[in-house]
């Protein structure tokens, strides 16, 4: 059975971090900065360095890349959107909505880091050509994976197209009954831009803001999570805005379970919710206020899981 957790994470430094005007139209979590770009980058880099140090100290195996592109890539700190890896050695490259986010995607970079880390790749699947048709699927931002049960959750938005969702599920041999495609909206009625904002799945649990989901789809999603053996932790709109859904369950090299989240998310969870989470792992909070506020993404978005096996 596939593992839900990995002990290896790829992260990319926010060397060119900034407010991305190209993504702001579909990401209501972004906020325009009052500070100068260089001040923002320094703050973001300090947050990133503190986060990677904390994860490393806890025994998570990190592959850390610099982002020294000469091109404009303000969101490069969120690599989970443009690639994903799988235990069978598959690596998938995903199509991105924004032009400057497409510049982040580099098969060559992945080949170099995987080769230098002695990780085995069996094949690459490249969906980037679908951008020309306007079909978008932004990695594990669009797709929340229950790897153990071979189930995929996705909400429709500008960044998540149903046609490509079905293509992904077919390529990855996801059964029809395990393809959970639905709709979720913020309080203003706009589609939420990424699935991993409203929900996250760990080893034995799921966090979800089900009040974002309308009609019969709400019951269908919750039913699927529970029938998959997951304990469901419901979060509110307010907690969603504080990135309580954007968390990631990983393990360290000793096999201990860690639930990584931002300090903002940690302080927004209630004591009973944290008690439930602690049954499944140790909460690890990191202060990434600048990255969250300006970039509109949180801890989960910053971590690309590496499930490849050693050669």
Phi, psi and omega in degrees: 000135180299151178275145175277335187244146172237158176255007183236127185231135173259132179226149182239128184295145181275053183296333180242027184300146176180181178285122183263104181293334182289334182259347187298330182296332182247004181233097183286354180277347177283147177227135180294136183278153173263342185269163177291150182307319182293325177295317179299313181299319180296316178298314181298319180294322177297318178296316180298313181297321178293322179294312181295324177296317181295315179296318178297317179297331180275359174096015175278134180278115185249137169251107187252123180248147172276159177240078185259026177298145175277352180270168184279104179228072185291342182255017184298342179291352180248070187285346184294347182280337186250354173205158175214153181236160185220157186296334180280004178095002179285139172235128180247134174256132189250152177279139185247149181288314187270141182302316184284344173281332177296333180290343178288330190288124182212106175296323180301316179298316179297316180302319181294314184289323179291321178294315181291337179265004178062038180258138187269126175248127179269326179196155171251137170244123185245110179266005188297334179298336181293343177303326182295336179264001182077018179262122187238141175208105191265067170055220181274017162275313177286324187249122171257119190258126165263088189294323183295323182259007180050050181236141182234132177248137179206139174254139182288135177198183175302334185259001183220104183262136184294322180301315181286328173303314179295321178298314177302311182298322177294315180297327183261012175056044175273123180300152181306317183291346182256012177260098188256094181252124187212191186229140181216142187227150174278183186292341177271357179092005179273144177300137177286136195289327181225144179296324184284003171279324184265345184205155174214144180241129177243197179279094176098356182216162173220137173255132183206144172260089186285342180291348173285342188262129186259156173064210185291340181298328181301309180296324181295317181293312181297319179298319180294318179299313183291321179291343176274004177085019183260136173280125187266126175251111182278132174243159183268172173305316181299318178291325175301315181298336178262018171067029176292338177276342186264063182238162182221128176271120177231177172232158175267180185292347173271358179087009180277139184278132178234139178245105189269131181208167176283161176298326178297316178294315182303316182287346180268338175293144175282163178301315177297323178295317178296326178297319177294314180301321182294342174294335187250350180170170179273120176296134178236114181254143181230138180276106179230042186304317182294314181298318179295311188293317184270320184277336179075017176225164185232206191301315183298320182296335183277352187240115175263117183288137177248110181257004181293149180268156175294146179296000000 
